[in-house]
Each structure stands twice: as C-alpha cells, then as structure tokens.
Amino acid sequence: MAQVDNEVKGKLVLITGASGGIGAAVARRLWSLGAHLVLTYSSSLDKILDFQKQLYEAFLNGQTAHDPGFFLEDLLFTHRCDLSSPTDIERLFATLQDMHGQSGPDILISNAGYGKRIPSILDISLDEFDKMLNINLRASFLLCKLAIPHMMQRNWGRIIFVSSIAAQGGGINGCHYAASKAGLTGLMKNLARKHAGQGITVNDVAPAMIGDTGMIPDAKFVEGTPGDVKNIPVGRLGTTDEVANVVEMLVKTGYMTGQSILLSGGLM
Ligand SMILES: NC(=O)c1ccc[n+]([C@@H]2O[C@H](COP(=O)([O-])OP(=O)(O)OC[C@H]3O[C@@H](n4cnc5c(N)ncnc54)[C@H](OP(=O)(O)O)[C@@H]3O)[C@@H](O)[C@H]2O)c1
C-alpha cells in the first residue's frame, strides 16, 4: 500500500509569478513551513528583490520551520522567466538541475498569469488570444512536462494550478481568459487521473476577486463590474492569504486529486 507522506519541510517548490500578489502569499506560506523555494518573476524585478529580503528576514528571525544547518543561499532562488517563451522555461529547468541537482521540483505551483481585461470577443485580437493561451495554459503544459519525470522518479509530487472562476464562464474578463483557465482545469483533471498511482496529485484553486494583487488592487478597481463587491455574497474581496490556505491544504492532502476548488466569496 502507498505510504502517507504529506510533508512540506525540505521539499523543493517551484512557484511561478512569485512577484505577484497570490504567488508571493503562497511562497510566504510554504517558506514558513520549511520548503526550499525556486521563485520566478517576469518584469517585476524590484518586487521580487524586496520580497526575497522579507523571506530572508523571516528565516533569520527563526520564523520558518527549516531544519538547522542550511545556508540561506541554498534554500531560496529567484529567476527571471517569461512563461510565454518555451526556451525560457527549458532554461529554468536546466538551472534547477545545476543549482539543486534535481531535474525538477517536488511541488509545482503554476500561478503566473496574464489577465489584460478585454470583456468582449469583438475586441479580442488573434494576437491577444494567442498571448493569453501561451502564458496561462501552454506554460503550465510545459512546466508539467518538465516537472513530472522527476516526480515519477520520486514517486511523489504535488502540482497546483491557479485557475479562476472564469473557467466556469464567470468573472470580469473576456472569453480568451475564460478559455485559458478552463483549459487548465482540463489539463489538471487528465494529469490527476494519469499520475495518481505514481504519488503525484494535481489540483487547481479557482479564485475570484482576490484583492491586493496586480489584477485586482482594491475594491474600487472593480466597481461597476460583475465583480463589484456589492455582488459578492460575503461582501468583500478575498485575500491572498486565503488562497495560500487552499494551496497549503492541497499540498498537505495527498488523498485529494483531480479537484478544482472554487474560492469566490459565494460567487457562482
Ligand atoms: N486576483 C484575482 O482575483 C485572481 C482571480 C482569479 C485568478 N487569478 C489568477 O491568479 C494568478 C496570480 O495573479 P495575481 O492575482 O496574483 O496577479 P498579479 O499580482 O498581477 O500577479 C501576476 C503574476 O504573473 C506573472 N506574469 C505575468 N505574465 C507573465 C509572463 N509572461 N511570464 C512570467 N510571469 C508572468 C507576473 O510577473 P511580473 O509582475 O514579474 O511580470 C506576476 O508575478 C494568475 O494566474 C491569475 O490569473 C487571480
């Protein structure tokens, strides 16, 4: 019988888009649990450097669960990676091998996303459609393709996509965004079924209206849209910490796979 192993401490985690609101909250949480982190950013160098400093401070102040004896420089890496570029993704994995001696992460959080809001199909150009699909969907396919061989070898892995309520047709963006996120859920369900017997779980968290993010800085930003706080049953935006709660649960719950968890304050 397969063993129960839900340990996060000491696992190597790759989180894409850690320079953004949700990615940073997830990174902070897994760091506090003693994970080793590989974080990516694309354009926000200042943000990732500042964030890295915060994580260093938490470690040095004893606020993380890392075992003693590790050097900080061996526990946390940041890399620039444009996820629309297959070459960049391949380079990221080559670096992982060089720096960590692992061909892939134990835990993959495919979070980075592009969300330029164009509500009407009439205004969505083919270029915008392709760009959206490449960053939000194709990149996750490539990341999984490169990450899964290592997980199969270890007979252990966790993959979590950050999808969206838009996958179900809702949300404030257009059909290109919805299609990219629905595609992620299809990818997730197929991989979950194919790899469950190899100790690899695959799930997604599908948030809606999470504040303090580049996509939704605050409630004012969505006033007058379907995501207006007036329309959210719980009466407020979600927090990035609440997304991290769901990710933590998924990472620590190896019996759960193939699920899309809607985190939407009651929006359907
Ligand atoms: N906020 C919400 O309410 C909400 C709701 C549903 C789903 N989501 C999903 O949550 C995820 C995180 O978004 P967020 O809300 O935290 O927004 P955010 O703060 O704007 O973060 C977006 C992240 O994605 C990265 N990114 C964008 N384009 C990229 C590219 N071409 N290559 C590599 N990285 C790229 C950004 O990197 P740089 O800044 O370094 O360029 C940033 O780290 C996204 O997948 C989004 O679709 C968010």
The ligand as an SDF file (V2000), in Angstrom:
LIG
                    3D

 48 52  0  0  0  0  0  0  0  0999 V2000
   -6.5190   38.3770   -8.3540 N   0  0  0  0  0  0  0  0  0  0  0  0
   -7.5880   37.6620   -8.6280 C   0  0  0  0  0  0  0  0  0  0  0  0
   -8.7150   37.9920   -8.2340 O   0  0  0  0  0  0  0  0  0  0  0  0
   -7.4890   36.3950   -9.4260 C   0  0  0  0  0  0  0  0  0  0  0  0
   -8.6700   35.6870   -9.6670 C   0  0  0  0  0  0  0  0  0  0  0  0
   -8.6010   34.5060  -10.3840 C   0  0  0  0  0  0  0  0  0  0  0  0
   -7.3930   34.0260  -10.8070 C   0  0  0  0  0  0  0  0  0  0  0  0
   -6.2580   34.7440  -10.5710 N   0  0  0  0  0  0  0  0  0  0  0  0
   -5.0120   34.1780  -11.0610 C   0  0  0  0  0  0  0  0  0  0  0  0
   -4.0400   34.2380  -10.0550 O   0  0  0  0  0  0  0  0  0  0  0  0
   -2.7420   34.2020  -10.6340 C   0  0  0  0  0  0  0  0  0  0  0  0
   -1.8590   35.2340   -9.9590 C   0  0  0  0  0  0  0  0  0  0  0  0
   -2.3390   36.5380  -10.2650 O   0  0  0  0  0  0  0  0  0  0  0  0
   -2.4300   37.7110   -9.1850 P   0  0  0  0  0  0  0  0  0  0  0  0
   -3.8570   37.9070   -8.9000 O   0  0  0  0  0  0  0  0  0  0  0  0
   -1.5090   37.4510   -8.0540 O   0  0  0  0  0  0  0  0  0  0  0  0
   -1.9690   38.9500  -10.0650 O   0  0  0  0  0  0  0  0  0  0  0  0
   -0.5600   39.6990  -10.1470 P   0  0  0  0  0  0  0  0  0  0  0  0
   -0.2430   40.2740   -8.8200 O   0  0  0  0  0  0  0  0  0  0  0  0
   -0.6950   40.6060  -11.3070 O   0  0  0  0  0  0  0  0  0  0  0  0
    0.4900   38.5520  -10.4760 O   0  0  0  0  0  0  0  0  0  0  0  0
    0.6820   38.0430  -11.7780 C   0  0  0  0  0  0  0  0  0  0  0  0
    1.9990   37.2990  -11.7970 C   0  0  0  0  0  0  0  0  0  0  0  0
    2.1550   36.6480  -13.0650 O   0  0  0  0  0  0  0  0  0  0  0  0
    3.4210   36.9900  -13.6010 C   0  0  0  0  0  0  0  0  0  0  0  0
    3.3920   37.0060  -15.0570 N   0  0  0  0  0  0  0  0  0  0  0  0
    2.5590   37.6920  -15.8750 C   0  0  0  0  0  0  0  0  0  0  0  0
    2.8930   37.4890  -17.1640 N   0  0  0  0  0  0  0  0  0  0  0  0
    3.9770   36.6630  -17.1550 C   0  0  0  0  0  0  0  0  0  0  0  0
    4.8080   36.0870  -18.1530 C   0  0  0  0  0  0  0  0  0  0  0  0
    4.6240   36.3270  -19.4520 N   0  0  0  0  0  0  0  0  0  0  0  0
    5.8270   35.2940  -17.7690 N   0  0  0  0  0  0  0  0  0  0  0  0
    6.0530   35.0570  -16.4760 C   0  0  0  0  0  0  0  0  0  0  0  0
    5.3180   35.5500  -15.4710 N   0  0  0  0  0  0  0  0  0  0  0  0
    4.2920   36.3510  -15.8170 C   0  0  0  0  0  0  0  0  0  0  0  0
    3.7310   38.3720  -13.0470 C   0  0  0  0  0  0  0  0  0  0  0  0
    5.1440   38.5970  -13.1010 O   0  0  0  0  0  0  0  0  0  0  0  0
    5.8140   40.0640  -13.2190 P   0  0  0  0  0  0  0  0  0  0  0  0
    4.9700   41.0050  -12.4130 O   0  0  0  0  0  0  0  0  0  0  0  0
    7.1770   39.8660  -12.6700 O   0  0  0  0  0  0  0  0  0  0  0  0
    5.8160   40.4020  -14.6730 O   0  0  0  0  0  0  0  0  0  0  0  0
    3.2000   38.2460  -11.6350 C   0  0  0  0  0  0  0  0  0  0  0  0
    4.1620   37.6350  -10.8060 O   0  0  0  0  0  0  0  0  0  0  0  0
   -2.9500   34.4250  -12.1370 C   0  0  0  0  0  0  0  0  0  0  0  0
   -2.8400   33.2020  -12.8210 O   0  0  0  0  0  0  0  0  0  0  0  0
   -4.3790   34.9430  -12.2150 C   0  0  0  0  0  0  0  0  0  0  0  0
   -4.9740   34.6330  -13.4550 O   0  0  0  0  0  0  0  0  0  0  0  0
   -6.2800   35.9180   -9.8920 C   0  0  0  0  0  0  0  0  0  0  0  0
  1  2  1  0
  2  3  2  0
  2  4  1  0
  4  5  1  0
  4 48  2  0
  5  6  2  0
  6  7  1  0
  7  8  2  0
  8  9  1  0
  8 48  1  0
  9 10  1  0
  9 46  1  0
 10 11  1  0
 11 12  1  0
 11 44  1  0
 12 13  1  0
 13 14  1  0
 14 15  2  0
 14 16  1  0
 14 17  1  0
 17 18  1  0
 18 19  2  0
 18 20  1  0
 18 21  1  0
 21 22  1  0
 22 23  1  0
 23 24  1  0
 23 42  1  0
 24 25  1  0
 25 26  1  0
 25 36  1  0
 26 27  1  0
 26 35  1  0
 27 28  2  0
 28 29  1  0
 29 30  1  0
 29 35  2  0
 30 31  1  0
 30 32  2  0
 32 33  1  0
 33 34  2  0
 34 35  1  0
 36 37  1  0
 36 42  1  0
 37 38  1  0
 38 39  2  0
 38 40  1  0
 38 41  1  0
 42 43  1  0
 44 45  1  0
 44 46  1  0
 46 47  1  0
M  CHG  2   8   1  16  -1
M  END
$$$$
